[in-house]
């Protein structure tokens, strides 16, 4: 789960910053993650799912995959 915190603190991965202040966008995302980590009474599986949903709100995973694969992306099939 620490990976998610590290990933959320990486500005280039944000899908589309909703606010005009990128630093505030990162702070807001990190605060949301911290709240999930503090929910010790909630089962681990539920917290993980909540973290996945937060990550999906802040990252464009498809664009990140395209960027990582470069020109190889064009040769892939669904």
C-alpha positions as CSV (number, residue, x, y, z in Angstrom):
1,X,0.0,0.0,0.0
2,X,2.9,2.3,0.4
3,X,3.4,2.0,-3.3
4,X,0.1,3.8,-3.8
5,X,1.2,6.7,-1.6
6,X,4.4,7.0,-3.6
7,X,2.6,6.8,-6.8
8,X,0.0,9.4,-5.7
9,X,2.9,11.8,-5.0
10,X,4.2,11.6,-8.6
11,X,2.6,14.6,-10.4
12,X,3.1,13.5,-14.0
13,X,0.9,10.5,-13.6
14,X,-2.2,12.6,-12.7
15,X,-4.9,12.1,-15.3
16,X,-6.4,15.6,-15.3
17,X,-5.8,18.0,-12.5
18,X,-9.1,19.3,-11.5
19,X,-7.7,22.3,-9.6
20,X,-5.5,25.1,-10.9
21,X,-2.9,24.2,-8.2
22,X,-1.1,20.9,-8.9
23,X,0.4,20.9,-5.4
24,X,-3.0,21.2,-3.9
25,X,-4.3,18.3,-6.1
26,X,-1.4,16.1,-4.7
27,X,-2.2,17.2,-1.1
28,X,-5.8,16.3,-1.5
29,X,-5.1,12.9,-3.0
30,X,-2.6,12.1,-0.2
31,X,-5.0,13.2,2.4
32,X,-7.7,10.9,0.9
33,X,-5.2,8.0,1.0
34,X,-4.2,8.8,4.6
35,X,-7.8,8.6,5.7
36,X,-8.1,5.1,4.2
37,X,-4.9,4.0,6.0
38,X,-6.3,5.2,9.3
39,X,-9.5,3.1,9.0
40,X,-8.0,0.2,11.0
41,X,-11.4,-1.3,11.8
42,X,-12.2,-1.7,8.1
43,X,-11.2,-5.1,6.6
44,X,-8.0,-5.0,4.6
45,X,-9.7,-6.0,1.4
46,X,-12.2,-3.1,1.7
47,X,-9.4,-0.7,2.3
48,X,-7.5,-2.0,-0.7
49,X,-10.6,-1.5,-2.9
50,X,-11.0,2.0,-1.6
51,X,-7.4,2.8,-2.5
52,X,-7.9,1.3,-6.0
53,X,-10.9,3.6,-6.5
54,X,-8.9,6.6,-5.4
55,X,-6.0,5.7,-7.7
56,X,-8.5,5.4,-10.6
57,X,-9.7,8.9,-9.9
58,X,-6.2,10.4,-10.1
59,X,-4.4,8.4,-12.7
60,X,-4.9,7.6,-16.4
61,X,-3.6,4.1,-16.4
62,X,-4.2,3.6,-20.1
63,X,-2.1,6.7,-21.0
64,X,0.6,5.6,-18.5
65,X,0.8,2.2,-20.2
66,X,1.1,3.8,-23.6
67,X,3.8,6.0,-22.4
68,X,5.7,3.1,-20.8
69,X,5.5,0.9,-23.9
70,X,6.2,3.6,-26.4
71,X,5.9,2.5,-30.0
72,X,5.4,-1.1,-29.0
73,X,1.9,-0.1,-27.9
74,X,0.7,0.2,-31.5
75,X,1.5,-3.5,-32.1
76,X,-0.7,-4.8,-29.3
77,X,-4.1,-6.2,-29.7
78,X,-7.0,-5.9,-27.2
